[in-house]
Amino acid sequence: MQPALKIIGLNIKLARTKSGFSQAELADKLSVEQSYISRVESGSVAASCERIYEIIHLLGCKASDIFPESKEVETQFNRTEQ
């Protein structure tokens, strides 16, 4: 699993819960299965840029809330290498 995907997934989950959406509700708004949202949030699947834009719009957050800074990714990468 790529560190950036894991961080992006966690950030989507945090934004989703902060916005009061369940995985099922977000999935319904995006016309996808709830299991897809679960896989995105766990970092096991990469969402397309278009899909992430839709998620950002629906959750009312900013791209900077979802995408990690490069230093954060490097730190996570170093942890997984050890």
Phi and psi in degrees as GROMACS dihedral restraints (atoms count N, CA, C in turn):
[ dihedral_restraints ]
;  ai    aj    ak    al  type     phi  dphi    fc
    3     4     5     6     1   -78.5    20    10
    4     5     6     7     1   135.6    20    10
    6     7     8     9     1   -56.2    20    10
    7     8     9    10     1   -39.4    20    10
    9    10    11    12     1   -63.4    20    10
   10    11    12    13     1   -40.6    20    10
   12    13    14    15     1   -63.3    20    10
   13    14    15    16     1   -39.8    20    10
   15    16    17    18     1   -64.7    20    10
   16    17    18    19     1   -43.2    20    10
   18    19    20    21     1   -67.7    20    10
   19    20    21    22     1   -44.6    20    10
   21    22    23    24     1   -60.0    20    10
   22    23    24    25     1   -44.5    20    10
   24    25    26    27     1   -60.7    20    10
   25    26    27    28     1   -44.5    20    10
   27    28    29    30     1   -62.8    20    10
   28    29    30    31     1   -41.7    20    10
   30    31    32    33     1   -65.6    20    10
   31    32    33    34     1   -36.8    20    10
   33    34    35    36     1   -64.2    20    10
   34    35    36    37     1   -43.6    20    10
   36    37    38    39     1   -60.7    20    10
   37    38    39    40     1   -45.0    20    10
   39    40    41    42     1   -61.7    20    10
   40    41    42    43     1   -44.6    20    10
   42    43    44    45     1   -65.4    20    10
   43    44    45    46     1   -38.6    20    10
   45    46    47    48     1   -64.1    20    10
   46    47    48    49     1   -48.2    20    10
   48    49    50    51     1   -67.2    20    10
   49    50    51    52     1   -36.9    20    10
   51    52    53    54     1   -63.3    20    10
   52    53    54    55     1   -34.2    20    10
   54    55    56    57     1   -81.8    20    10
   55    56    57    58     1    -7.3    20    10
   57    58    59    60     1    84.5    20    10
   58    59    60    61     1    14.6    20    10
   60    61    62    63     1   -91.6    20    10
   61    62    63    64     1   142.5    20    10
   63    64    65    66     1   -86.8    20    10
   64    65    66    67     1   167.1    20    10
   66    67    68    69     1   -59.6    20    10
   67    68    69    70     1   -41.0    20    10
   69    70    71    72     1   -64.3    20    10
   70    71    72    73     1   -40.4    20    10
   72    73    74    75     1   -66.2    20    10
   73    74    75    76     1   -43.5    20    10
   75    76    77    78     1   -64.4    20    10
   76    77    78    79     1   -43.1    20    10
   78    79    80    81     1   -58.7    20    10
   79    80    81    82     1   -42.7    20    10
   81    82    83    84     1   -61.5    20    10
   82    83    84    85     1   -44.1    20    10
   84    85    86    87     1   -63.5    20    10
   85    86    87    88     1   -31.7    20    10
   87    88    89    90     1   -92.6    20    10
   88    89    90    91     1    -3.8    20    10
   90    91    92    93     1    57.8    20    10
   91    92    93    94     1    45.5    20    10
   93    94    95    96     1  -129.8    20    10
   94    95    96    97     1   171.1    20    10
   96    97    98    99     1   -77.3    20    10
   97    98    99   100     1   150.6    20    10
   99   100   101   102     1   -60.2    20    10
  100   101   102   103     1   -34.3    20    10
  102   103   104   105     1   -63.4    20    10
  103   104   105   106     1   -30.4    20    10
  105   106   107   108     1   -64.7    20    10
  106   107   108   109     1   -45.1    20    10
  108   109   110   111     1   -60.9    20    10
  109   110   111   112     1   -42.4    20    10
  111   112   113   114     1   -59.4    20    10
  112   113   114   115     1   -44.3    20    10
  114   115   116   117     1   -67.9    20    10
  115   116   117   118     1   -37.6    20    10
  117   118   119   120     1   -64.0    20    10
  118   119   120   121     1   -46.6    20    10
  120   121   122   123     1   -66.1    20    10
  121   122   123   124     1   -29.3    20    10
  123   124   125   126     1   -83.1    20    10
  124   125   126   127     1   -10.5    20    10
  126   127   128   129     1    83.2    20    10
  127   128   129   130     1    10.6    20    10
  129   130   131   132     1   -85.7    20    10
  130   131   132   133     1   -11.8    20    10
  132   133   134   135     1  -140.4    20    10
  133   134   135   136     1   144.7    20    10
  135   136   137   138     1   -93.4    20    10
  136   137   138   139     1   128.3    20    10
  138   139   140   141     1   -82.2    20    10
  139   140   141   142     1   148.7    20    10
  141   142   143   144     1   -68.9    20    10
  142   143   144   145     1   161.9    20    10
  144   145   146   147     1   -58.3    20    10
  145   146   147   148     1   -41.5    20    10
  147   148   149   150     1   -62.3    20    10
  148   149   150   151     1   -42.0    20    10
  150   151   152   153     1   -66.9    20    10
  151   152   153   154     1   -41.2    20    10
  153   154   155   156     1   -64.8    20    10
  154   155   156   157     1   -38.1    20    10
  156   157   158   159     1   -60.6    20    10
  157   158   159   160     1   -43.2    20    10
  159   160   161   162     1   -60.7    20    10
  160   161   162   163     1   -42.9    20    10
  162   163   164   165     1   -62.7    20    10
  163   164   165   166     1   -46.2    20    10
  165   166   167   168     1   -58.1    20    10
  166   167   168   169     1   -44.9    20    10
  168   169   170   171     1   -63.3    20    10
  169   170   171   172     1   -47.5    20    10
  171   172   173   174     1   -64.4    20    10
  172   173   174   175     1   -37.7    20    10
  174   175   176   177     1   -84.8    20    10
  175   176   177   178     1    -9.9    20    10
  177   178   179   180     1    67.9    20    10
  178   179   180   181     1    33.7    20    10
  180   181   182   183     1  -113.9    20    10
  181   182   183   184     1  -178.0    20    10
  183   184   185   186     1  -104.9    20    10
  184   185   186   187     1   157.6    20    10
  186   187   188   189     1   -57.8    20    10
  187   188   189   190     1   -36.0    20    10
  189   190   191   192     1   -66.9    20    10
  190   191   192   193     1   -18.5    20    10
  192   193   194   195     1   -75.3    20    10
  193   194   195   196     1   -23.8    20    10
  195   196   197   198     1  -100.4    20    10
  196   197   198   199     1   -46.3    20    10
  198   199   200   201     1   -86.6    20    10
  199   200   201   202     1   127.5    20    10
  201   202   203   204     1   -75.5    20    10
  202   203   204   205     1   155.0    20    10
  204   205   206   207     1   -74.2    20    10
  205   206   207   208     1   154.2    20    10
  207   208   209   210     1   -60.2    20    10
  208   209   210   211     1   -33.1    20    10
  210   211   212   213     1   -63.7    20    10
  211   212   213   214     1   -38.0    20    10
  213   214   215   216     1   -64.2    20    10
  214   215   216   217     1   -39.9    20    10
  216   217   218   219     1   -67.0    20    10
  217   218   219   220     1   -42.7    20    10
  219   220   221   222     1   -60.3    20    10
  220   221   222   223     1   -43.1    20    10
  222   223   224   225     1   -61.3    20    10
  223   224   225   226     1   -46.3    20    10
  225   226   227   228     1   -64.6    20    10
  226   227   228   229     1   -40.1    20    10
  228   229   230   231     1   -61.5    20    10
  229   230   231   232     1   -44.7    20    10
  231   232   233   234     1   -62.6    20    10
  232   233   234   235     1   -35.7    20    10
  234   235   236   237     1   -65.9    20    10
  235   236   237   238     1   -39.6    20    10
  237   238   239   240     1   -74.8    20    10
  238   239   240   241     1   -22.5    20    10
  240   241   242   243     1   -75.5    20    10
  241   242   243   244     1   -24.3    20    10
